[in-house]
């Protein structure tokens, strides 16, 4: 399970040994593999995604989790495949639109089977040893994970660009994933998922460098310096909805004041005198919007506005 018996340091050390060579290779070949510089913007977006992943997996695992984004690595897809252990793994393509290309989500098979066991009422235990392939139920769980994570991934990218991530069919081997060449450089984003001090599980999302090139200017800038372009249709709909809100307009002709003794002695037929000037206030809620003159229009009582209060948009 996610909360295994090994300590966190052991898991971090194992992952560090597996990725040291790849990170070094990316540094030496950075001019060819990584055209984006330090990728601090994508690292920030990965941190946003990690926080949203926690809300997805905590209900599934039924425990409080820590989810974090590890430093990015740029390497060739062949090098990434070579460093992964020979164990059951789910390779789930994520179609990116309107950007051409696709990302790739990699989920440890043991983690998938633990989630499947929990889903059917178990304690979150995977078979030992792991099977050689996924069952139809496990395939459905992989598809469910992809569907649950696609929306948070899209939301994490929104400060940079509007990209939809649509999960495809998961495979147990990367050789069956179309569109990924072994020599293609990819940006590897890795996320740790752990409970307590237990051994973490890692989930990876790979972005082909060629798919990110249309967003190179944003990737090399500050994430808070640019937001996604506003949706004009949504803004117009919001404006129409706001303009259709009803407000109660009222006018206070007079507010006479009488002693309590007279109030207690009132009976039907008594007359309470009132005095008001030529102009009476016109109110919306507790705010006065102007003054007007009392009269009639089309046989009904009415008020003709004689003066409107000057207001700023910020007061509305």
N, C-alpha and C positions, 0 to 999 in steps of 0.2 A: 504494500500500500504506500501512499505518499508518506505517511508517518512510519517509516521503517525503523529497524533496529540500529542501523549504522548512524554515525554522527554526521552532522552537516559538513564538517571540515573534510571528512573522508570523501564525500561526494564532490566537493569543490576541488579537491586535489585530483580526483580521477578525471574530472572534466578539464582541469587545467593542463594535465599531461597530454590529453588527447588533442588540445587545441593550440598548444604552444607552437608547434611546427607550422600549422596553417597560418597563424597570425604573423609569424616571422616571414613566411612566403609572401603574404599580402603586402608586408612592408617593403620587401625587396622589389616586388613587382607592382608597387602601388601606381606607378605611372600608367601601366597597361591595364590593371584590374579595376582601379578605383578612380574615376574622373571627378569625384565629388568633394575631395578634400577630407576633412576630419569627420564629416557626417554627424555633427553634433545635433543637427535638427532632427534627423531620423532617430538618433538615440533618445531625444526628448519625446518623440512620438511613441517610441517603444515603451518608455516609462508610463505614458498615459494609458497605453494598451494594457500594461501589466496591472495597473490599478483596476481596470474594468474586468480583467480576467478573474480577479479575486471574487467579484460578485457573481460570476458565472459558475465557478467551480465549488465555492463554499456550499451552496445548496445540494450539489451533486455528491460531494464527499462528506457532508453533514458534520463539518468541523471547521474551526477557524483556521485560516491559511495565511501564509506569507507568500506573496508573489512579487518577483522583481525581474528587471531586465538586465541582462549581462552586457558587457561591452560588445560592440559590433565587430564583426570580422568580415573582410572581403577576401574571397578565395574562389578557386575554380570549383565547379560542381563535382568534378571527379575527386578532388581533394576532400571535399566534404563527405562524399560517399565513402571514401577510404577510411576516414577517421571514425565512422560510426561502427558500433559493435555489431557482430553477426547475430542479431536477435530479431524476433518478430517486431516489425515496425509498420506503422500506418503512414503512407505517403499520400497526402490529400491536396490536389491542385485547387487553387483559388483563382478563378478567372477575374482579371482586373478590367473594369470598363469605366469610362470610355478609353482608358489607356490600353494600348495593345499589349498583349502578353499575359502572363499568369504568375502568381506567387505560388509557393509550395509550403504547406504546413506538415511538419513531421512530428508524429506522436508515438511515444514508446508503446509497444504492444501490451506490455505488462500494465501500464496505466489504463489503457482502453479496457482490458479485461477486469481490472479492479472496479472501474466505474460500472461495467456491465453487471458484475456481481452485486454491487450496491443497488443498482436499479431493480434487480429482481429480489431484493430483500435480504441479501447476504451481508457479510461483514466486510466486504471490500477485499477479498482475497483472490489472487490470480492463480491459475493452475501451475504446478511445479512438477516437471518442466513445462515451459510454455509450448503450446501447439505450434505446428509448422505453418499454419495459415489461419485466417480469421473465419469464424462462422458467420452465417447470415445475420445473426443477432449482433455480433461484434461489428459487422459492416454497418448495420443500422446505427450503432452507437457512435462510430466514427463520423457518419454523416450528421448525426445530432450534434456532436462537438463542433464540427465545422459550421453548422447553421447557427449555433449559439454564439460562436466567436466572430462570425462574419460581420455582424452589426457593430459590436464594440470596436473591431478593427477599422471599420469605415468611419466611426465617430472619432477615433484617435487620429485619423488622417485628415479630418475636416479642417483643422487649422492650416493645413498645407494645401490640400487639393481635395476635390470631391471625387472619390474613387469608390466604386461598388465592388465588393468581393463576393463572388458567387462560387460556393463549393461545388466541385465536380465529383467524380467517382474515386473513392479511395482505393489505393493498391497496396499490396504487401511488398512490392519491390519497385525501386525507382525506374527500372528498365521499361516498365509498362506505362510510364508517364510521358505523354507526347509533349513535344515542345521544349524539352530540357536537353541541351547538348552537354556532353561530359566536359568539354573545354570552356563552357560558358561561365564567365565570372558572375558570382552571386553575392549579395549582401546577406549575411547570416545574422538574424536577430534571435537570440536565445532567451527563454524565460524560465526561471526557476519557480517551482511550486512545492512548498513544504509546510508541514504542520509541526509546531513545537520545534524540537531540536533534531527531528528525524531526518533521514536521508531524503534529499529533494528529488523530484521528478522534473525532467526538462522537456520543454516543448519548443520547437524551432519554427520560425517562419523565414523562408528564403525569398528574396526579391532578386530577379535577374537584373543585372546592371543595365541592360538594354531597355528594360521596361521602365526604369526610373529616369532614364535620360531626358524625357520630356519635362521632368520636374527638377532638372539640375539647378536652375536659378534659385528655386525655393529651398532645395536641400542644402545649398551652400550659404543661405542666409539665416537670420534668426527666426525661429518659429513664431515669436510674438510680433514680428514686423509685418506679417501678412496673414490675413484671414481669408477664408473661402468667400468667393464672390456671392453677394446676396441673391436670393432667388426672387426675381421680380414678380413672378406670378404669386408667390406666397405673400410678398409684401403688399400687393394690390388686394389680395383676398383679406388680409388682416386689416387694411385700411377700410375696405367696404364694410367689414364686420364691425369695426369700431364706430364708423359713421352711422351705423344702424342702431346703436345703443340708445334707448329711450331715457330721458331725464324729465323729472317733474318740475315744471315751472309754476311758481305761485307768487301771489302778491299779498302783502299784509297791509290791509286798509288802515287798521288801527289796533292798538293794544291798550284798552282802557284799564285803569287801576282803581279798584274799589276796596274799602276796608273789609276785614273778615266778618264783622258784625252785619254789614249790609249784604255780604255774600250769603251768609247763613239765613238772612231774612227774605231772600228772593223768592218770588212766587210767579206763577203764570200771569202774563199781562204786564209785568213790570218793564220799564224801559231803561236801558243803560245808554246814556248819551256817549257819543264818540265824536272826536274831532280829527280831521285829516286835511292836509293841504291839497293844493292842486296836483301835486306829484306824489305818487306812492312808490315804494320800492318794489322791484321785481327780483325774485330770488330763484336760484337753482340750488337746491340743498340748503346749506348755510351761507352760501356766497351770494352777494348782491351783484347782479350783472347790469343793472341800470335802474332808471325810474321812468314812470309813465303816467298818463292821465286816464282816469276811469271814465268810461262811456259805454256806448252800445254799438254793436255791429251786427247787421242782419237779424235784429231782434234779440240778440244775446248780449249779456254783459261782456265787456272787453276792456283791454288796456292798450292805449296807443303809446308806444315807446317814444319818449322825448329825449332820452340821453342814455347811452351805453357806457359802462365803465371801460376804461382802457386796460387791457390785460395782455400779458406776455404769454407766449406759448408754454413756457415752463410752469405757469400757474394753472394750466388746464389739467 
